[in-house]
Amino acid sequence: MKAIANNMDDLESEIGHLAALIGTIADIAIEIPGSDPTMNRVNALLWIARDLSERLVDATTACHSKIIADRSSAPIRMVGGARS
Protein backbone atom coordinates (compact mmCIF):
# COMPACT_ATOMS: atom_id res chain seq x y z
CA MET A 1 0.00 0.00 0.00
CA LYS A 2 1.12 3.49 -0.65
CA ALA A 3 0.55 6.70 1.24
CA ILE A 4 -2.82 8.43 1.34
CA ALA A 5 -3.63 10.39 -1.84
CA ASN A 6 -2.44 13.96 -1.54
CA ASN A 7 -3.76 15.37 -4.81
CA MET A 8 -6.75 14.97 -7.12
CA ASP A 9 -4.87 12.82 -9.65
CA ASP A 10 -3.94 10.30 -6.94
CA LEU A 11 -7.44 10.32 -5.48
CA GLU A 12 -9.00 9.83 -8.91
CA SER A 13 -6.62 6.95 -9.61
CA GLU A 14 -7.25 5.24 -6.27
CA ILE A 15 -11.03 5.43 -6.69
CA GLY A 16 -10.60 3.97 -10.19
CA HIS A 17 -8.56 1.08 -8.80
CA LEU A 18 -11.22 0.44 -6.15
CA ALA A 19 -13.94 0.41 -8.82
CA ALA A 20 -11.92 -2.06 -10.91
CA LEU A 21 -11.35 -4.31 -7.89
CA ILE A 22 -15.03 -4.35 -6.92
CA GLY A 23 -16.03 -4.91 -10.55
CA THR A 24 -13.67 -7.87 -10.86
CA ILE A 25 -14.91 -9.43 -7.62
CA ALA A 26 -18.52 -8.95 -8.76
CA ASP A 27 -17.77 -10.61 -12.12
CA ILE A 28 -16.14 -13.59 -10.41
CA ALA A 29 -18.95 -13.96 -7.86
CA ILE A 30 -21.62 -13.86 -10.57
CA GLU A 31 -19.94 -16.78 -12.37
CA ILE A 32 -20.18 -19.06 -9.31
CA PRO A 33 -22.87 -21.63 -10.13
CA GLY A 34 -25.83 -22.32 -7.89
CA SER A 35 -28.52 -20.31 -6.20
CA ASP A 36 -27.31 -20.18 -2.63
CA PRO A 37 -29.24 -17.39 -0.86
CA THR A 38 -26.06 -16.08 0.77
CA MET A 39 -24.27 -15.83 -2.59
CA ASN A 40 -27.30 -14.12 -4.11
CA ARG A 41 -27.09 -11.54 -1.33
CA VAL A 42 -23.34 -11.15 -1.80
CA ASN A 43 -23.86 -10.65 -5.54
CA ALA A 44 -26.52 -8.00 -4.93
CA LEU A 45 -24.25 -6.13 -2.50
CA LEU A 46 -21.31 -6.35 -4.93
CA TRP A 47 -23.46 -4.90 -7.72
CA ILE A 48 -24.40 -1.98 -5.46
CA ALA A 49 -20.74 -1.44 -4.46
CA ARG A 50 -19.63 -1.66 -8.10
CA ASP A 51 -22.23 0.88 -9.26
CA LEU A 52 -21.43 3.27 -6.40
CA SER A 53 -17.69 3.06 -7.02
CA GLU A 54 -18.20 3.72 -10.74
CA ARG A 55 -20.31 6.79 -9.88
CA LEU A 56 -17.54 7.95 -7.54
CA VAL A 57 -15.06 7.71 -10.42
CA ASP A 58 -17.35 9.84 -12.61
CA ALA A 59 -18.00 12.37 -9.83
CA THR A 60 -14.31 12.68 -8.96
CA THR A 61 -13.37 13.16 -12.61
CA ALA A 62 -16.05 15.85 -13.03
CA CYS A 63 -14.95 17.58 -9.83
CA HIS A 64 -11.30 17.51 -10.89
CA SER A 65 -12.19 18.94 -14.31
CA LYS A 66 -14.22 21.72 -12.67
CA ILE A 67 -11.34 22.62 -10.35
CA ILE A 68 -8.96 22.85 -13.30
CA ALA A 69 -11.46 24.92 -15.31
CA ASP A 70 -12.09 27.27 -12.38
CA ARG A 71 -8.37 27.76 -11.83
CA SER A 72 -7.72 28.52 -15.48
CA SER A 73 -10.58 31.05 -15.68
CA ALA A 74 -9.79 32.83 -12.40
CA PRO A 75 -8.18 36.25 -12.75
CA ILE A 76 -4.48 36.38 -12.00
CA ARG A 77 -3.79 38.34 -8.83
CA MET A 78 -0.47 40.10 -8.65
CA VAL A 79 1.23 39.92 -5.28
CA GLY A 80 4.24 41.80 -3.96
CA GLY A 81 6.11 44.41 -5.95
CA ALA A 82 8.13 47.46 -4.99
CA ARG A 83 7.03 49.32 -1.89
CA SER A 84 8.19 52.64 -0.60
C-alpha positions as a Markdown table, in Angstrom:
| # | Residue | x | y | z |
|---|---|---|---|---|
| 1 | Met | 0.0 | 0.0 | 0.0 |
| 2 | Lys | 1.1 | 3.5 | -0.7 |
| 3 | Ala | 0.6 | 6.7 | 1.2 |
| 4 | Ile | -2.8 | 8.4 | 1.3 |
| 5 | Ala | -3.6 | 10.4 | -1.8 |
| 6 | Asn | -2.4 | 14.0 | -1.5 |
| 7 | Asn | -3.8 | 15.4 | -4.8 |
| 8 | Met | -6.8 | 15.0 | -7.1 |
| 9 | Asp | -4.9 | 12.8 | -9.7 |
| 10 | Asp | -3.9 | 10.3 | -6.9 |
| 11 | Leu | -7.4 | 10.3 | -5.5 |
| 12 | Glu | -9.0 | 9.8 | -8.9 |
| 13 | Ser | -6.6 | 7.0 | -9.6 |
| 14 | Glu | -7.2 | 5.2 | -6.3 |
| 15 | Ile | -11.0 | 5.4 | -6.7 |
| 16 | Gly | -10.6 | 4.0 | -10.2 |
| 17 | His | -8.6 | 1.1 | -8.8 |
| 18 | Leu | -11.2 | 0.4 | -6.1 |
| 19 | Ala | -13.9 | 0.4 | -8.8 |
| 20 | Ala | -11.9 | -2.1 | -10.9 |
| 21 | Leu | -11.3 | -4.3 | -7.9 |
| 22 | Ile | -15.0 | -4.3 | -6.9 |
| 23 | Gly | -16.0 | -4.9 | -10.6 |
| 24 | Thr | -13.7 | -7.9 | -10.9 |
| 25 | Ile | -14.9 | -9.4 | -7.6 |
| 26 | Ala | -18.5 | -9.0 | -8.8 |
| 27 | Asp | -17.8 | -10.6 | -12.1 |
| 28 | Ile | -16.1 | -13.6 | -10.4 |
| 29 | Ala | -19.0 | -14.0 | -7.9 |
| 30 | Ile | -21.6 | -13.9 | -10.6 |
| 31 | Glu | -19.9 | -16.8 | -12.4 |
| 32 | Ile | -20.2 | -19.1 | -9.3 |
| 33 | Pro | -22.9 | -21.6 | -10.1 |
| 34 | Gly | -25.8 | -22.3 | -7.9 |
| 35 | Ser | -28.5 | -20.3 | -6.2 |
| 36 | Asp | -27.3 | -20.2 | -2.6 |
| 37 | Pro | -29.2 | -17.4 | -0.9 |
| 38 | Thr | -26.1 | -16.1 | 0.8 |
| 39 | Met | -24.3 | -15.8 | -2.6 |
| 40 | Asn | -27.3 | -14.1 | -4.1 |
| 41 | Arg | -27.1 | -11.5 | -1.3 |
| 42 | Val | -23.3 | -11.2 | -1.8 |
| 43 | Asn | -23.9 | -10.6 | -5.5 |
| 44 | Ala | -26.5 | -8.0 | -4.9 |
| 45 | Leu | -24.2 | -6.1 | -2.5 |
| 46 | Leu | -21.3 | -6.3 | -4.9 |
| 47 | Trp | -23.5 | -4.9 | -7.7 |
| 48 | Ile | -24.4 | -2.0 | -5.5 |
| 49 | Ala | -20.7 | -1.4 | -4.5 |
| 50 | Arg | -19.6 | -1.7 | -8.1 |
| 51 | Asp | -22.2 | 0.9 | -9.3 |
| 52 | Leu | -21.4 | 3.3 | -6.4 |
| 53 | Ser | -17.7 | 3.1 | -7.0 |
| 54 | Glu | -18.2 | 3.7 | -10.7 |
| 55 | Arg | -20.3 | 6.8 | -9.9 |
| 56 | Leu | -17.5 | 8.0 | -7.5 |
| 57 | Val | -15.1 | 7.7 | -10.4 |
| 58 | Asp | -17.4 | 9.8 | -12.6 |
| 59 | Ala | -18.0 | 12.4 | -9.8 |
| 60 | Thr | -14.3 | 12.7 | -9.0 |
| 61 | Thr | -13.4 | 13.2 | -12.6 |
| 62 | Ala | -16.0 | 15.9 | -13.0 |
| 63 | Cys | -14.9 | 17.6 | -9.8 |
| 64 | His | -11.3 | 17.5 | -10.9 |
| 65 | Ser | -12.2 | 18.9 | -14.3 |
| 66 | Lys | -14.2 | 21.7 | -12.7 |
| 67 | Ile | -11.3 | 22.6 | -10.3 |
| 68 | Ile | -9.0 | 22.8 | -13.3 |
| 69 | Ala | -11.5 | 24.9 | -15.3 |
| 70 | Asp | -12.1 | 27.3 | -12.4 |
| 71 | Arg | -8.4 | 27.8 | -11.8 |
| 72 | Ser | -7.7 | 28.5 | -15.5 |
| 73 | Ser | -10.6 | 31.0 | -15.7 |
| 74 | Ala | -9.8 | 32.8 | -12.4 |
| 75 | Pro | -8.2 | 36.2 | -12.8 |
| 76 | Ile | -4.5 | 36.4 | -12.0 |
| 77 | Arg | -3.8 | 38.3 | -8.8 |
| 78 | Met | -0.5 | 40.1 | -8.6 |
| 79 | Val | 1.2 | 39.9 | -5.3 |
| 80 | Gly | 4.2 | 41.8 | -4.0 |
| 81 | Gly | 6.1 | 44.4 | -5.9 |
| 82 | Ala | 8.1 | 47.5 | -5.0 |
| 83 | Arg | 7.0 | 49.3 | -1.9 |
| 84 | Ser | 8.2 | 52.6 | -0.6 |
